[in-house]
Amino acid sequence: MWCLYWRWTVARMWTRNQFTSARSDATLAAMRMVRPDFRVAMLAAVFVGAPLWAATAEDEKKDSGGSLGDLFKKVKDIKVPDSVATLPGQLTELKDAYLKTAQTVEELSKKVDHLNEEVAALKADNEQLHEALDDKRVRDDLTQAAEVTSGELIEAYGGDAGAADTAWKGRFLKVSGPVERFESGTQEDYIFLRGVGSGALVRCAVKRNATNDTDIIATQGRLVRREDRSTLLTVGQPVTITGTCAGAELNVMLENCRIENLPARAKVVK
């Protein structure tokens, strides 16, 4: 078995060698028939021209579809992304949004300016209100009576008249004390209040006008009602009188006085 396989293999190899040798001999015989210089040219053409021919064929293959129509077709077939296709619309929207934003900013700026004007006006009103309140406090200090006794007032002016003026002069006072005496004048009636252990008095001037319905009977030491002559106040009786302090000379002076807590006028029954 092995012998047969070996013989077949050897015969096959001998036959292939014979064929190759015969082909080579034919090629060599043909080459010998050609002139030597031509043979060199042929070999050069084969070895040099073959690559060039292959490259040219490849270029022609590549250029076979390179016409202008094909180029337009390729450009036409290019798909533009949606993000790029919608870009003009997006730019328009951005422009509109910017214009709206600018308009809104301008309106807000105007509103801010208006608010600043209102704040400035409110500040001015607030300052005026504070000034009015300060004036009101001053007026209240002047119109709201400060309570003091006749003895305290006399003692203050008896000790230091300058300090007493600073503390009391020009102020609206409510002075309480016992009646020392009454005096009657042409335009005013005077009620004198005494202090404790001092010769000075507080002279209270009450104007004689339509709102004052009292009369003084100095000789009797009485203050009476003008209409019915009933006694309202007598010497030694405690009384409270309001008025404005005008400083002191021989006595402490109270002007524009009004007698507090006088008995009410009796009603006339018809």
MOZIQUI-V553312 format. One record per helix or strand of 2 or more residues. SS is the DSSP state (~ for helix, > for strand). FROM is the first residue (numbers start at 1). LEN is the number of residues. If there is no record, write none. Layout:
ss = <SS;SS>
from = <FROM;FROM>
len = <LEN;LEN>
This chain:
ss = <~;~;~;~;~;>;~;~;>;>;>;>;~;>;>;>;>>
from = <2;36;68;82;87;146;150;161;172;188;201;214;218;222;231;238;252>
len = <32;28;10;4;57;4;10;8;13;7;7;4;3;4;4;11;8>
